[in-house]
Amino acid sequence: MAYAEKVYKVRNGVKTKQFTWRSRYKRPDGTWGSEPGFPTKKLAEEYGEQQEAAIRAGRWTDPELLRTPFGTWAREWMAAKAPRGNTASTRWDRLETHIFPRWEHTPLQAITWFDAEQWANGLDCDDVTATQCLTIMSSILTGAVDKKMLLVNPLAGRRRSRTAEAKEQQAEREQDKLWAPPEIVLQLARRAGPLDGMHILTVAFTGLRWGESLAVRSSSLTERMEHDFTCPALAVRQEVAEYRKRGPAGEKLGMVVALEPVKTRESKRTIDVPPFLAALLASYVEGRTQEFLFVTRGGDHWRRSNFGRQVMRRHADGQKAVEKTRGRAAKAAVPPLMVGLTMRALRHTHDTYQEQIGVKPSLAFEQAGHKRPGIKSVYQHPTPEMRRERLQGLEEIFQRAMRSLGWSEIWPSS
């Protein structure tokens, strides 16, 4: 039975006549819990009775756990999780850079949606990162609810109201989204040469993600056989992830470039390859000794930033003329093809081509590795005829571009 007891204040080591009330109540394990600081006996008793009522109803949360600092619980939660390396690295980066400076020492029970939203809107980072920070916090607080450290997650199911500045940033990103006409893709592939150009061409006409493209092996080239339909295909099962490895407590252990399973169930897929690309890949594979098809000259996995700087920026953005100096040969100017074009934009390019040739949604989502929303994802499925139409459409896009450029080969034999 809950009760209250006096707690006398002490000043300079001497007990005074001033006092407050402490609530005492029976905890689930039979020990006595306490909560000090009540101004009256009645309030202390009512608090204790509320705790015992919650215990009997099975909805009690230990007040001590409610006061756990967010940072303490976040580290425990992170240590208990085992996501892909890149996911863990991103979470730690967001925690250390943005979340901990504001919330590390805040008690779990003191976090509110109002404060969290205002904080996110005031972060000095891009809008996507700010939203991602809230998502990570919400996942951690959900874990606290599961462990009965919180009654409810104050961030669960809430939609962030963006500031005018954030909306402007989002509009700018929409304008910056690029896709490349097929003539640009072919010119870029030629300019990059047969090795890196084959990488560029494959991404533009299959929609592979960057990490997925790095994991392509000779054994990835396969064949789809479905009913009376057969076509060359590319099996996507792994990707190459680039991230900073972290220890259980978040300690930095160096950069890692390593194979991982693809992130989602939808990403594990088989991509139908149009005839022109199948022929080029078959020729490309012949005589290669490296395990992976798209690698650096040294046979290592590309780093995203290195490929962007050495290949995409150099060939897509063009180069200024370089005058001859001692120890350096002269170089002619190279005109730009499409400034700012990236491998991610080439993935957008593939899906844009699919829309252009009218690929049915069930097949378009499958080939891009996206989860299709809604009930139609349950009832509608790709058919062999849909697959034929898609491959014919992509083949025609390629052949039309070749005719437009007046080419018979992408990389002329010399």
Buried (B, 14 or more C-beta within 10 A) or exposed (E): EBBBEEBEEEEEEEEEEEEBBBBBBBBEEEEEBBBEEBEEBEBBBBBBBBBBEBBEEEEBBBBEBBEBBBBEBBBBBBEEEEEBBBBBBBBBBBBBEBBBEBBBEEBBBBBEBEBBBEBBBEBEEEBEBBBBBBEBBBBBBBBBBEBEBBBEBBBEEBEBEBBEEBEEBEEEEEEEEBBBBBBBBBBBBBBBEBBBBBBBBBBBBBBBBBBBBBBBBBEBBEEBEEEEBEBBBBBBBBBBBBBBBBEEEBEEEEEBBEBBEBBEEBBBBBBBBBBBBBEBBEEBBEEEEEEBBBBBEEEEBBBBEEBBEBBBBBBBBBBEEEEEEEEEEEEEEBEEBBEEBBBBBBBBBBBBBBEEBEBBBBBBBBBBBBEBEEEEBEEBEBBBEBBEBBBEBBBEBBBEBBEEBEBEEBBEEE
